[in-house]
Amino acid sequence: MALKTRITELFGIEHPIIQGGMHYVGFAELAAAVSNAGGLGTITGLTQKTPDKLANEIARCKDMTDKPFAVNLTFLPTVNAPDYPGYVKAIIEGGVKIVETAGRNPAEVMPFLKDAGIKVIHKCTSVRHALKAQSIGCDAVSVDGFECGGHPGEDDIPNMILLPRAADELEIPFVSSGGQADARSLVASLAMGAEGMNMGTRFIATKEAPVHQNVKDAIVAASELDTRLVMRPLRNTERVMTNAAVERLLEKEKALGADLKFEDIIEEVAGVYPRIMMEGDMDAGAWSCGMVAGLIHDIPTCEELIGRIMREAEAIVTQRFGAMMGAA
Ligand SMILES: Cc1cc2nc3c(=O)[nH]c(=O)nc-3n(C[C@H](O)[C@H](O)[C@H](O)COP(=O)(O)O)c2cc1C
């Protein structure tokens, strides 16, 4: 089924399905596989330690696909600010035409991206932040509900409320993000006013995701009850898969209360991604994972996953809804 939406038109993609940037997951292999399957794949900018390394990753992705792909630029509280101007330069010189921004509003980089003709989709967790993104010239937003893997913000509004609220307020197109896994997610997102969906956790459990098999198996084994919110006292809330390190971290949060500082939990959160994603050391620390793990039961290729979503979405609309309406 071909589905034309404002998002497929904006990005020149076949299907309204986006793979969000993911630390130590969004390498060229995954981005290219998603884009080759007709979605929009995304390289995670900051996973590449320097702008030169990002330039190299962009070139590798271009060798693997002729289709559009994006680069994610995350602005998160980090100890040493990354070289954002350098990363932006690598994106522009690499000929990338789509950037996913996240963390805080991307005003500081907008003039450079816009001058280079780059489309910007900003990922945010509230209507007010989405409106801010619209006001500074973003082309689209990813509306990330409380269910999401990673940073859900501090408002705790799930997508059943957040998406229709976004639809009521926004003029620019938006995609749903957080808790999206299958055809039901896509049809529901479209029904609530989104023009497509963004998935994180679901795309980790694919054949092409270049992460350790243990990570994929952990997602398949997990239920919707297996995520926890960490760093809430620091107002840097992150939804992660539970494990020994996360339970230890939560004990520290409970014991220290309002006195908790980042340094107290550094062992559980800082620099743990390579050990988890590359080495498969699943108790090494806290890693982002969505509640949607409860809906993930297999490890397909990106082509199989996206193809299945589009086929089943058509069946929901034509058969399930069709039968209901015919019966009315
Ligand atoms: C392992 C992992 C790492 C992530 N890293 C980033 C990141 O570096 N930057 C970012 O903007 N979003 C990041 N995200 C969020 C995803 O791009 C996406 O918004 C989120 O996963 C959507 O929720 P879902 O997991 O329920 O699909 C990450 C998510 C996961 C699961």
py3Dmol code that shows the C-alpha trace and the ligand (Angstrom):
import py3Dmol

protein = """\
ATOM      1  CA  MET A   1       0.000   0.000   0.000  1.00  0.00           C
ATOM      2  CA  ALA A   2       1.275   3.447  -0.782  1.00  0.00           C
ATOM      3  CA  LEU A   3       0.270   6.077   1.703  1.00  0.00           C
ATOM      4  CA  LYS A   4       0.802   9.706   0.804  1.00  0.00           C
ATOM      5  CA  THR A   5       0.969  12.087   3.767  1.00  0.00           C
ATOM      6  CA  ARG A   6       2.480  15.512   4.393  1.00  0.00           C
ATOM      7  CA  ILE A   7       5.487  13.684   5.890  1.00  0.00           C
ATOM      8  CA  THR A   8       6.121  11.402   2.897  1.00  0.00           C
ATOM      9  CA  GLU A   9       5.854  14.479   0.672  1.00  0.00           C
ATOM     10  CA  LEU A  10       8.115  16.624   2.859  1.00  0.00           C
ATOM     11  CA  PHE A  11      10.918  14.070   3.036  1.00  0.00           C
ATOM     12  CA  GLY A  12      10.473  12.351  -0.344  1.00  0.00           C
ATOM     13  CA  ILE A  13       9.969   8.917   1.221  1.00  0.00           C
ATOM     14  CA  GLU A  14       7.640   6.074   0.278  1.00  0.00           C
ATOM     15  CA  HIS A  15       6.185   5.161   3.689  1.00  0.00           C
ATOM     16  CA  PRO A  16       5.425   7.476   6.649  1.00  0.00           C
ATOM     17  CA  ILE A  17       7.698   5.574   9.019  1.00  0.00           C
ATOM     18  CA  ILE A  18      10.786   7.123  10.630  1.00  0.00           C
ATOM     19  CA  GLN A  19      13.578   5.537  12.660  1.00  0.00           C
ATOM     20  CA  GLY A  20      14.506   7.979  15.422  1.00  0.00           C
ATOM     21  CA  GLY A  21      18.130   8.694  16.308  1.00  0.00           C
ATOM     22  CA  MET A  22      19.449   6.230  18.890  1.00  0.00           C
ATOM     23  CA  HIS A  23      22.780   6.398  20.696  1.00  0.00           C
ATOM     24  CA  TYR A  24      25.075   3.518  19.635  1.00  0.00           C
ATOM     25  CA  VAL A  25      22.259   2.042  17.474  1.00  0.00           C
ATOM     26  CA  GLY A  26      21.774   4.620  14.715  1.00  0.00           C
ATOM     27  CA  PHE A  27      24.805   3.714  12.622  1.00  0.00           C
ATOM     28  CA  ALA A  28      24.868   3.812   8.827  1.00  0.00           C
ATOM     29  CA  GLU A  29      23.810   0.136   8.545  1.00  0.00           C
ATOM     30  CA  LEU A  30      20.462   0.717  10.258  1.00  0.00           C
ATOM     31  CA  ALA A  31      19.763   4.118   8.704  1.00  0.00           C
ATOM     32  CA  ALA A  32      20.409   2.739   5.207  1.00  0.00           C
ATOM     33  CA  ALA A  33      18.280  -0.365   5.826  1.00  0.00           C
ATOM     34  CA  VAL A  34      15.299   1.730   6.964  1.00  0.00           C
ATOM     35  CA  SER A  35      15.664   4.139   4.051  1.00  0.00           C
ATOM     36  CA  ASN A  36      16.091   1.304   1.548  1.00  0.00           C
ATOM     37  CA  ALA A  37      12.837  -0.168   2.897  1.00  0.00           C
ATOM     38  CA  GLY A  38      11.053   3.098   2.036  1.00  0.00           C
ATOM     39  CA  GLY A  39      11.095   4.716   5.484  1.00  0.00           C
ATOM     40  CA  LEU A  40      13.412   7.414   6.802  1.00  0.00           C
ATOM     41  CA  GLY A  41      16.539   6.105   8.510  1.00  0.00           C
ATOM     42  CA  THR A  42      18.549   8.264  10.894  1.00  0.00           C
ATOM     43  CA  ILE A  43      22.239   8.324  11.832  1.00  0.00           C
ATOM     44  CA  THR A  44      22.835   9.434  15.431  1.00  0.00           C
ATOM     45  CA  GLY A  45      25.243  12.363  15.182  1.00  0.00           C
ATOM     46  CA  LEU A  46      26.743  12.331  18.670  1.00  0.00           C
ATOM     47  CA  THR A  47      27.489   8.599  18.641  1.00  0.00           C
ATOM     48  CA  GLN A  48      30.272   9.636  16.277  1.00  0.00           C
ATOM     49  CA  LYS A  49      32.903  11.093  18.589  1.00  0.00           C
ATOM     50  CA  THR A  50      34.048  13.865  16.236  1.00  0.00           C
ATOM     51  CA  PRO A  51      32.597  15.767  13.264  1.00  0.00           C
ATOM     52  CA  ASP A  52      35.131  13.959  11.016  1.00  0.00           C
ATOM     53  CA  LYS A  53      33.808  10.608  12.169  1.00  0.00           C
ATOM     54  CA  LEU A  54      30.252  11.783  11.463  1.00  0.00           C
ATOM     55  CA  ALA A  55      31.339  12.852   7.959  1.00  0.00           C
ATOM     56  CA  ASN A  56      32.703   9.348   7.461  1.00  0.00           C
ATOM     57  CA  GLU A  57      29.478   7.737   8.740  1.00  0.00           C
ATOM     58  CA  ILE A  58      27.404   9.887   6.365  1.00  0.00           C
ATOM     59  CA  ALA A  59      29.639   8.798   3.463  1.00  0.00           C
ATOM     60  CA  ARG A  60      29.230   5.131   4.489  1.00  0.00           C
ATOM     61  CA  CYS A  61      25.452   5.549   4.547  1.00  0.00           C
ATOM     62  CA  LYS A  62      25.506   7.113   1.098  1.00  0.00           C
ATOM     63  CA  ASP A  63      27.395   4.063  -0.156  1.00  0.00           C
ATOM     64  CA  MET A  64      24.579   1.861   1.161  1.00  0.00           C
ATOM     65  CA  THR A  65      21.516   3.827  -0.026  1.00  0.00           C
ATOM     66  CA  ASP A  66      20.440   6.307  -2.672  1.00  0.00           C
ATOM     67  CA  LYS A  67      17.335   7.168  -0.669  1.00  0.00           C
ATOM     68  CA  PRO A  68      16.976  10.134   1.709  1.00  0.00           C
ATOM     69  CA  PHE A  69      18.203   9.642   5.267  1.00  0.00           C
ATOM     70  CA  ALA A  70      18.491  11.933   8.289  1.00  0.00           C
ATOM     71  CA  VAL A  71      21.077  12.782  10.937  1.00  0.00           C
ATOM     72  CA  ASN A  72      20.005  13.235  14.568  1.00  0.00           C
ATOM     73  CA  LEU A  73      21.475  16.106  16.569  1.00  0.00           C
ATOM     74  CA  THR A  74      20.721  15.768  20.269  1.00  0.00           C
ATOM     75  CA  PHE A  75      21.131  18.696  22.637  1.00  0.00           C
ATOM     76  CA  LEU A  76      21.244  17.113  26.070  1.00  0.00           C
ATOM     77  CA  PRO A  77      22.856  18.195  29.299  1.00  0.00           C
ATOM     78  CA  THR A  78      26.360  16.787  28.915  1.00  0.00           C
ATOM     79  CA  VAL A  79      29.457  17.450  30.944  1.00  0.00           C
ATOM     80  CA  ASN A  80      31.451  18.859  28.009  1.00  0.00           C
ATOM     81  CA  ALA A  81      29.395  20.455  25.214  1.00  0.00           C
ATOM     82  CA  PRO A  82      30.039  18.679  21.909  1.00  0.00           C
ATOM     83  CA  ASP A  83      31.335  20.618  18.883  1.00  0.00           C
ATOM     84  CA  TYR A  84      27.866  21.375  17.472  1.00  0.00           C
ATOM     85  CA  PRO A  85      29.099  23.798  14.760  1.00  0.00           C
ATOM     86  CA  GLY A  86      31.485  21.071  13.592  1.00  0.00           C
ATOM     87  CA  TYR A  87      28.708  18.466  13.453  1.00  0.00           C
ATOM     88  CA  VAL A  88      26.448  20.877  11.549  1.00  0.00           C
ATOM     89  CA  LYS A  89      29.264  21.485   9.061  1.00  0.00           C
ATOM     90  CA  ALA A  90      29.711  17.719   8.556  1.00  0.00           C
ATOM     91  CA  ILE A  91      25.969  17.357   7.922  1.00  0.00           C
ATOM     92  CA  ILE A  92      25.845  20.199   5.415  1.00  0.00           C
ATOM     93  CA  GLU A  93      29.045  19.208   3.592  1.00  0.00           C
ATOM     94  CA  GLY A  94      27.894  15.578   3.570  1.00  0.00           C
ATOM     95  CA  GLY A  95      24.844  16.627   1.553  1.00  0.00           C
ATOM     96  CA  VAL A  96      22.352  15.391   4.163  1.00  0.00           C
ATOM     97  CA  LYS A  97      18.943  16.936   3.525  1.00  0.00           C
ATOM     98  CA  ILE A  98      17.069  16.054   6.726  1.00  0.00           C
ATOM     99  CA  VAL A  99      18.013  16.635  10.366  1.00  0.00           C
ATOM    100  CA  GLU A 100      16.201  15.345  13.441  1.00  0.00           C
ATOM    101  CA  THR A 101      16.862  17.603  16.416  1.00  0.00           C
ATOM    102  CA  ALA A 102      16.061  16.713  20.033  1.00  0.00           C
ATOM    103  CA  GLY A 103      16.795  17.659  23.625  1.00  0.00           C
ATOM    104  CA  ARG A 104      16.148  21.376  23.512  1.00  0.00           C
ATOM    105  CA  ASN A 105      14.993  23.729  20.807  1.00  0.00           C
ATOM    106  CA  PRO A 106      17.456  23.930  17.937  1.00  0.00           C
ATOM    107  CA  ALA A 107      17.321  27.730  17.442  1.00  0.00           C
ATOM    108  CA  GLU A 108      21.142  28.050  17.521  1.00  0.00           C
ATOM    109  CA  VAL A 109      21.605  25.771  14.505  1.00  0.00           C
ATOM    110  CA  MET A 110      18.462  26.648  12.522  1.00  0.00           C
ATOM    111  CA  PRO A 111      19.949  29.453  10.375  1.00  0.00           C
ATOM    112  CA  PHE A 112      22.790  27.182   9.182  1.00  0.00           C
ATOM    113  CA  LEU A 113      20.491  24.234   8.440  1.00  0.00           C
ATOM    114  CA  LYS A 114      17.892  26.394   6.678  1.00  0.00           C
ATOM    115  CA  ASP A 115      20.517  28.204   4.571  1.00  0.00           C
ATOM    116  CA  ALA A 116      21.682  24.777   3.387  1.00  0.00           C
ATOM    117  CA  GLY A 117      18.112  23.811   2.383  1.00  0.00           C
ATOM    118  CA  ILE A 118      17.896  21.141   5.105  1.00  0.00           C
ATOM    119  CA  LYS A 119      14.487  20.046   6.401  1.00  0.00           C
ATOM    120  CA  VAL A 120      14.321  19.946  10.206  1.00  0.00           C
ATOM    121  CA  ILE A 121      12.090  17.648  12.239  1.00  0.00           C
ATOM    122  CA  HIS A 122      12.281  18.449  15.945  1.00  0.00           C
ATOM    123  CA  LYS A 123      11.461  15.766  18.479  1.00  0.00           C
ATOM    124  CA  CYS A 124       9.751  17.016  21.626  1.00  0.00           C
ATOM    125  CA  THR A 125       7.489  15.855  24.416  1.00  0.00           C
ATOM    126  CA  SER A 126       4.970  18.673  24.833  1.00  0.00           C
ATOM    127  CA  VAL A 127       2.626  20.823  22.779  1.00  0.00           C
ATOM    128  CA  ARG A 128       4.353  23.995  23.986  1.00  0.00           C
ATOM    129  CA  HIS A 129       7.732  22.770  22.768  1.00  0.00           C
ATOM    130  CA  ALA A 130       6.178  21.698  19.461  1.00  0.00           C
ATOM    131  CA  LEU A 131       4.712  25.170  19.020  1.00  0.00           C
ATOM    132  CA  LYS A 132       8.106  26.691  19.799  1.00  0.00           C
ATOM    133  CA  ALA A 133       9.686  24.455  17.146  1.00  0.00           C
ATOM    134  CA  GLN A 134       7.069  25.591  14.654  1.00  0.00           C
ATOM    135  CA  SER A 135       7.720  29.245  15.517  1.00  0.00           C
ATOM    136  CA  ILE A 136      11.466  28.988  14.881  1.00  0.00           C
ATOM    137  CA  GLY A 137      10.956  27.454  11.441  1.00  0.00           C
ATOM    138  CA  CYS A 138      11.091  23.672  11.946  1.00  0.00           C
ATOM    139  CA  ASP A 139       9.405  21.858   9.070  1.00  0.00           C
ATOM    140  CA  ALA A 140       7.839  19.109  11.192  1.00  0.00           C
ATOM    141  CA  VAL A 141       7.847  17.676  14.692  1.00  0.00           C
ATOM    142  CA  SER A 142       8.030  14.230  16.261  1.00  0.00           C
ATOM    143  CA  VAL A 143       5.627  14.242  19.179  1.00  0.00           C
ATOM    144  CA  ASP A 144       7.175  11.936  21.781  1.00  0.00           C
ATOM    145  CA  GLY A 145       4.680  10.623  24.356  1.00  0.00           C
ATOM    146  CA  PHE A 146       5.281   9.446  27.919  1.00  0.00           C
ATOM    147  CA  GLU A 147       5.520   5.829  26.674  1.00  0.00           C
ATOM    148  CA  CYS A 148       8.703   6.505  24.751  1.00  0.00           C
ATOM    149  CA  GLY A 149      12.080   4.930  25.233  1.00  0.00           C
ATOM    150  CA  GLY A 150      14.678   7.550  26.182  1.00  0.00           C
ATOM    151  CA  HIS A 151      13.741  10.981  27.493  1.00  0.00           C
ATOM    152  CA  PRO A 152       9.977  11.520  27.879  1.00  0.00           C
ATOM    153  CA  GLY A 153      10.335  14.948  29.531  1.00  0.00           C
ATOM    154  CA  GLU A 154       8.631  15.791  32.802  1.00  0.00           C
ATOM    155  CA  ASP A 155       4.968  16.253  31.814  1.00  0.00           C
ATOM    156  CA  ASP A 156       4.019  12.554  31.616  1.00  0.00           C
ATOM    157  CA  ILE A 157       1.352  12.938  28.926  1.00  0.00           C
ATOM    158  CA  PRO A 158       0.743   9.737  26.945  1.00  0.00           C
ATOM    159  CA  ASN A 159       0.149   9.789  23.221  1.00  0.00           C
ATOM    160  CA  MET A 160      -3.630   9.194  23.408  1.00  0.00           C
ATOM    161  CA  ILE A 161      -3.839  12.751  24.750  1.00  0.00           C
ATOM    162  CA  LEU A 162      -0.673  14.332  23.368  1.00  0.00           C
ATOM    163  CA  LEU A 163      -1.267  13.531  19.686  1.00  0.00           C
ATOM    164  CA  PRO A 164      -4.805  14.963  19.403  1.00  0.00           C
ATOM    165  CA  ARG A 165      -3.629  17.981  21.427  1.00  0.00           C
ATOM    166  CA  ALA A 166      -0.791  18.474  18.943  1.00  0.00           C
ATOM    167  CA  ALA A 167      -3.233  18.091  16.058  1.00  0.00           C
ATOM    168  CA  ASP A 168      -5.429  20.811  17.539  1.00  0.00           C
ATOM    169  CA  GLU A 169      -2.585  23.301  17.866  1.00  0.00           C
ATOM    170  CA  LEU A 170       0.006  22.691  15.148  1.00  0.00           C
ATOM    171  CA  GLU A 171       0.080  23.848  11.558  1.00  0.00           C
ATOM    172  CA  ILE A 172       3.244  21.997  10.537  1.00  0.00           C
ATOM    173  CA  PRO A 173       2.948  18.209  10.067  1.00  0.00           C
ATOM    174  CA  PHE A 174       3.890  15.883  12.912  1.00  0.00           C
ATOM    175  CA  VAL A 175       4.554  12.201  13.479  1.00  0.00           C
ATOM    176  CA  SER A 176       3.730  10.185  16.565  1.00  0.00           C
ATOM    177  CA  SER A 177       6.684   8.906  18.574  1.00  0.00           C
ATOM    178  CA  GLY A 178       6.839   6.620  21.588  1.00  0.00           C
ATOM    179  CA  GLY A 179       5.015   3.324  21.902  1.00  0.00           C
ATOM    180  CA  GLN A 180       4.721   2.782  18.145  1.00  0.00           C
ATOM    181  CA  ALA A 181       5.371  -0.741  16.910  1.00  0.00           C
ATOM    182  CA  ASP A 182       3.019  -2.001  14.242  1.00  0.00           C
ATOM    183  CA  ALA A 183       0.137  -1.350  11.837  1.00  0.00           C
ATOM    184  CA  ARG A 184      -2.228  -0.634  14.719  1.00  0.00           C
ATOM    185  CA  SER A 185       0.134   2.103  15.908  1.00  0.00           C
ATOM    186  CA  LEU A 186       0.286   3.637  12.453  1.00  0.00           C
ATOM    187  CA  VAL A 187      -3.466   3.644  11.848  1.00  0.00           C
ATOM    188  CA  ALA A 188      -4.133   5.015  15.352  1.00  0.00           C
ATOM    189  CA  SER A 189      -1.499   7.734  14.857  1.00  0.00           C
ATOM    190  CA  LEU A 190      -3.051   8.782  11.562  1.00  0.00           C
ATOM    191  CA  ALA A 191      -6.498   8.783  13.202  1.00  0.00           C
ATOM    192  CA  MET A 192      -5.212  11.154  15.873  1.00  0.00           C
ATOM    193  CA  GLY A 193      -3.900  13.636  13.349  1.00  0.00           C
ATOM    194  CA  ALA A 194      -0.292  12.510  12.880  1.00  0.00           C
ATOM    195  CA  GLU A 195       1.118  12.171   9.361  1.00  0.00           C
ATOM    196  CA  GLY A 196       3.214   9.124  10.181  1.00  0.00           C
ATOM    197  CA  MET A 197       5.113   7.527  13.049  1.00  0.00           C
ATOM    198  CA  ASN A 198       8.604   7.491  14.513  1.00  0.00           C
ATOM    199  CA  MET A 199       9.926   4.313  16.147  1.00  0.00           C
ATOM    200  CA  GLY A 200      12.980   3.701  18.294  1.00  0.00           C
ATOM    201  CA  THR A 201      12.867   0.473  20.301  1.00  0.00           C
ATOM    202  CA  ARG A 202      11.078  -1.463  17.514  1.00  0.00           C
ATOM    203  CA  PHE A 203      13.935  -0.745  15.100  1.00  0.00           C
ATOM    204  CA  ILE A 204      16.577  -2.060  17.538  1.00  0.00           C
ATOM    205  CA  ALA A 205      15.014  -5.522  17.256  1.00  0.00           C
ATOM    206  CA  THR A 206      15.687  -5.809  13.519  1.00  0.00           C
ATOM    207  CA  LYS A 207      18.256  -7.896  11.671  1.00  0.00           C
ATOM    208  CA  GLU A 208      20.152  -4.863  10.398  1.00  0.00           C
ATOM    209  CA  ALA A 209      20.464  -2.967  13.693  1.00  0.00           C
ATOM    210  CA  PRO A 210      24.233  -3.218  14.307  1.00  0.00           C
ATOM    211  CA  VAL A 211      23.967  -4.017  18.022  1.00  0.00           C
ATOM    212  CA  HIS A 212      24.768  -7.147  20.028  1.00  0.00           C
ATOM    213  CA  GLN A 213      22.249  -9.990  19.753  1.00  0.00           C
ATOM    214  CA  ASN A 214      21.743  -9.831  23.556  1.00  0.00           C
ATOM    215  CA  VAL A 215      20.127  -6.394  23.167  1.00  0.00           C
ATOM    216  CA  LYS A 216      17.646  -7.641  20.573  1.00  0.00           C
ATOM    217  CA  ASP A 217      16.874 -10.752  22.654  1.00  0.00           C
ATOM    218  CA  ALA A 218      16.319  -8.603  25.764  1.00  0.00           C
ATOM    219  CA  ILE A 219      13.747  -6.497  23.915  1.00  0.00           C
ATOM    220  CA  VAL A 220      11.923  -9.569  22.590  1.00  0.00           C
ATOM    221  CA  ALA A 221      11.948 -11.128  26.084  1.00  0.00           C
ATOM    222  CA  ALA A 222      10.721  -7.968  27.849  1.00  0.00           C
ATOM    223  CA  SER A 223       7.110  -7.137  28.589  1.00  0.00           C
ATOM    224  CA  GLU A 224       5.487  -3.707  28.856  1.00  0.00           C
ATOM    225  CA  LEU A 225       6.184  -3.882  32.616  1.00  0.00           C
ATOM    226  CA  ASP A 226       9.958  -4.008  32.263  1.00  0.00           C
ATOM    227  CA  THR A 227      10.902  -0.337  31.860  1.00  0.00           C
ATOM    228  CA  ARG A 228      11.705   2.111  34.659  1.00  0.00           C
ATOM    229  CA  LEU A 229      12.045   5.890  34.866  1.00  0.00           C
ATOM    230  CA  VAL A 230      15.450   7.006  36.119  1.00  0.00           C
ATOM    231  CA  MET A 231      16.981  10.437  36.839  1.00  0.00           C
ATOM    232  CA  ARG A 232      13.583  11.925  37.646  1.00  0.00           C
ATOM    233  CA  PRO A 233      15.018  13.816  40.670  1.00  0.00           C
ATOM    234  CA  LEU A 234      17.540  15.458  38.292  1.00  0.00           C
ATOM    235  CA  ARG A 235      14.719  16.520  35.895  1.00  0.00           C
ATOM    236  CA  ASN A 236      16.469  14.495  33.203  1.00  0.00           C
ATOM    237  CA  THR A 237      14.026  11.598  33.220  1.00  0.00           C
ATOM    238  CA  GLU A 238      14.935   8.624  31.075  1.00  0.00           C
ATOM    239  CA  ARG A 239      12.867   5.499  30.384  1.00  0.00           C
ATOM    240  CA  VAL A 240      15.184   2.489  30.455  1.00  0.00           C
ATOM    241  CA  MET A 241      15.029  -1.298  30.491  1.00  0.00           C
ATOM    242  CA  THR A 242      15.229  -2.568  34.036  1.00  0.00           C
ATOM    243  CA  ASN A 243      18.342  -4.541  35.074  1.00  0.00           C
ATOM    244  CA  ALA A 244      20.648  -4.892  38.071  1.00  0.00           C
ATOM    245  CA  ALA A 245      22.305  -1.500  37.482  1.00  0.00           C
ATOM    246  CA  VAL A 246      18.944   0.251  37.154  1.00  0.00           C
ATOM    247  CA  GLU A 247      17.611  -1.271  40.373  1.00  0.00           C
ATOM    248  CA  ARG A 248      20.834  -0.123  42.123  1.00  0.00           C
ATOM    249  CA  LEU A 249      20.407   3.361  40.662  1.00  0.00           C
ATOM    250  CA  LEU A 250      16.795   3.554  41.860  1.00  0.00           C
ATOM    251  CA  GLU A 251      17.873   2.502  45.359  1.00  0.00           C
ATOM    252  CA  LYS A 252      20.369   5.395  45.382  1.00  0.00           C
ATOM    253  CA  GLU A 253      17.647   7.798  44.194  1.00  0.00           C
ATOM    254  CA  LYS A 254      15.402   6.647  47.020  1.00  0.00           C
ATOM    255  CA  ALA A 255      18.122   6.840  49.647  1.00  0.00           C
ATOM    256  CA  LEU A 256      19.491  10.253  48.644  1.00  0.00           C
ATOM    257  CA  GLY A 257      16.167  11.934  47.783  1.00  0.00           C
ATOM    258  CA  ALA A 258      16.537  15.621  46.994  1.00  0.00           C
ATOM    259  CA  ASP A 259      20.294  15.444  47.675  1.00  0.00           C
ATOM    260  CA  LEU A 260      20.899  13.235  44.628  1.00  0.00           C
ATOM    261  CA  LYS A 261      23.573  14.536  42.246  1.00  0.00           C
ATOM    262  CA  PHE A 262      24.613  13.260  38.848  1.00  0.00           C
ATOM    263  CA  GLU A 263      27.952  12.145  40.324  1.00  0.00           C
ATOM    264  CA  ASP A 264      26.104   9.710  42.614  1.00  0.00           C
ATOM    265  CA  ILE A 265      24.811   7.674  39.673  1.00  0.00           C
ATOM    266  CA  ILE A 266      27.604   8.235  37.179  1.00  0.00           C
ATOM    267  CA  GLU A 267      28.640   4.577  37.314  1.00  0.00           C
ATOM    268  CA  GLU A 268      25.181   3.434  36.173  1.00  0.00           C
ATOM    269  CA  VAL A 269      24.667   5.979  33.389  1.00  0.00           C
ATOM    270  CA  ALA A 270      27.887   7.473  32.024  1.00  0.00           C
ATOM    271  CA  GLY A 271      29.622   5.808  29.100  1.00  0.00           C
ATOM    272  CA  VAL A 272      27.665   2.560  29.407  1.00  0.00           C
ATOM    273  CA  TYR A 273      26.254   2.413  25.853  1.00  0.00           C
ATOM    274  CA  PRO A 274      29.253   0.838  24.090  1.00  0.00           C
ATOM    275  CA  ARG A 275      29.382  -1.953  26.688  1.00  0.00           C
ATOM    276  CA  ILE A 276      25.684  -2.684  26.282  1.00  0.00           C
ATOM    277  CA  MET A 277      25.137  -2.157  22.567  1.00  0.00           C
ATOM    278  CA  MET A 278      28.485  -3.451  21.271  1.00  0.00           C
ATOM    279  CA  GLU A 279      29.542  -6.016  23.880  1.00  0.00           C
ATOM    280  CA  GLY A 280      26.082  -7.197  24.974  1.00  0.00           C
ATOM    281  CA  ASP A 281      26.873  -6.701  28.683  1.00  0.00           C
ATOM    282  CA  MET A 282      23.217  -6.246  29.608  1.00  0.00           C
ATOM    283  CA  ASP A 283      23.762  -5.274  33.257  1.00  0.00           C
ATOM    284  CA  ALA A 284      26.442  -2.657  32.496  1.00  0.00           C
ATOM    285  CA  GLY A 285      24.105   0.272  33.109  1.00  0.00           C
ATOM    286  CA  ALA A 286      20.896   2.078  32.184  1.00  0.00           C
ATOM    287  CA  TRP A 287      19.911   1.936  28.512  1.00  0.00           C
ATOM    288  CA  SER A 288      16.871   3.543  26.898  1.00  0.00           C
ATOM    289  CA  CYS A 289      13.996   1.260  26.031  1.00  0.00           C
ATOM    290  CA  GLY A 290      10.299   1.909  25.473  1.00  0.00           C
ATOM    291  CA  MET A 291       7.228   0.247  27.017  1.00  0.00           C
ATOM    292  CA  VAL A 292       6.595  -0.872  23.461  1.00  0.00           C
ATOM    293  CA  ALA A 293       9.003  -3.772  24.160  1.00  0.00           C
ATOM    294  CA  GLY A 294       5.810  -5.564  25.245  1.00  0.00           C
ATOM    295  CA  LEU A 295       4.614  -5.478  21.626  1.00  0.00           C
ATOM    296  CA  ILE A 296       7.870  -6.735  20.090  1.00  0.00           C
ATOM    297  CA  HIS A 297       8.076 -10.494  19.571  1.00  0.00           C
ATOM    298  CA  ASP A 298      10.422 -10.997  16.621  1.00  0.00           C
ATOM    299  CA  ILE A 299      13.555  -9.742  14.856  1.00  0.00           C
ATOM    300  CA  PRO A 300      12.593  -9.079  11.234  1.00  0.00           C
ATOM    301  CA  THR A 301      14.547  -7.215   8.560  1.00  0.00           C
ATOM    302  CA  CYS A 302      13.595  -3.546   8.180  1.00  0.00           C
ATOM    303  CA  GLU A 303      12.052  -4.412   4.819  1.00  0.00           C
ATOM    304  CA  GLU A 304       9.915  -7.149   6.409  1.00  0.00           C
ATOM    305  CA  LEU A 305       8.913  -4.887   9.294  1.00  0.00           C
ATOM    306  CA  ILE A 306       7.900  -1.897   7.196  1.00  0.00           C
ATOM    307  CA  GLY A 307       6.246  -4.090   4.546  1.00  0.00           C
ATOM    308  CA  ARG A 308       4.218  -5.873   7.214  1.00  0.00           C
ATOM    309  CA  ILE A 309       3.155  -2.596   8.837  1.00  0.00           C
ATOM    310  CA  MET A 310       1.953  -1.172   5.531  1.00  0.00           C
ATOM    311  CA  ARG A 311       0.112  -4.377   4.534  1.00  0.00           C
ATOM    312  CA  GLU A 312      -1.585  -4.770   7.886  1.00  0.00           C
ATOM    313  CA  ALA A 313      -2.483  -1.075   8.040  1.00  0.00           C
ATOM    314  CA  GLU A 314      -4.324  -1.448   4.759  1.00  0.00           C
ATOM    315  CA  ALA A 315      -6.126  -4.510   6.110  1.00  0.00           C
ATOM    316  CA  ILE A 316      -7.231  -2.626   9.239  1.00  0.00           C
ATOM    317  CA  VAL A 317      -8.623   0.221   7.178  1.00  0.00           C
ATOM    318  CA  THR A 318     -10.246  -1.745   4.382  1.00  0.00           C
ATOM    319  CA  GLN A 319     -11.293  -4.946   6.181  1.00  0.00           C
ATOM    320  CA  ARG A 320     -11.805  -4.113   9.851  1.00  0.00           C
ATOM    321  CA  PHE A 321     -13.119  -0.570   9.406  1.00  0.00           C
ATOM    322  CA  GLY A 322     -14.714  -1.485   6.070  1.00  0.00           C
ATOM    323  CA  ALA A 323     -16.697  -4.300   7.645  1.00  0.00           C
ATOM    324  CA  MET A 324     -17.757  -2.092  10.552  1.00  0.00           C
ATOM    325  CA  MET A 325     -18.944   0.636   8.246  1.00  0.00           C
ATOM    326  CA  GLY A 326     -20.641  -1.837   5.892  1.00  0.00           C
ATOM    327  CA  ALA A 327     -22.503  -3.259   8.849  1.00  0.00           C
ATOM    328  CA  ALA A 328     -23.717   0.161   9.970  1.00  0.00           C
TER     329      ALA A 328
END
"""
ligand_1 = """\
31
LIG
C 18.526 2.847 22.912
C 17.917 4.184 22.577
C 18.748 5.264 22.399
C 18.210 6.521 22.070
N 19.051 7.567 21.849
C 18.543 8.756 21.429
C 19.408 9.834 21.104
O 20.637 9.743 21.217
N 18.847 10.990 20.662
C 17.486 11.126 20.540
O 17.037 12.186 20.105
N 16.636 10.137 20.843
C 17.131 8.952 21.281
N 16.281 7.910 21.548
C 14.814 8.104 21.379
C 14.317 7.569 20.027
O 14.832 8.297 18.950
C 12.782 7.624 19.933
O 12.328 8.957 20.083
C 12.119 6.775 20.992
O 12.786 5.539 21.090
C 10.662 6.540 20.645
O 10.061 5.686 21.577
P 9.921 4.097 21.363
O 11.207 3.530 21.820
O 8.760 3.761 22.237
O 9.676 3.846 19.900
C 16.793 6.669 21.925
C 15.970 5.561 22.134
C 16.500 4.327 22.453
C 15.562 3.163 22.653
"""
view = py3Dmol.view(width=600, height=400)
view.addModel(protein, "pdb")
view.setStyle({"model": 0}, {"cartoon": {"style": "trace"}})
view.addModel(ligand_1, "xyz")
view.setStyle({"model": 1}, {"stick": {}})
view.zoomTo()
view.show()
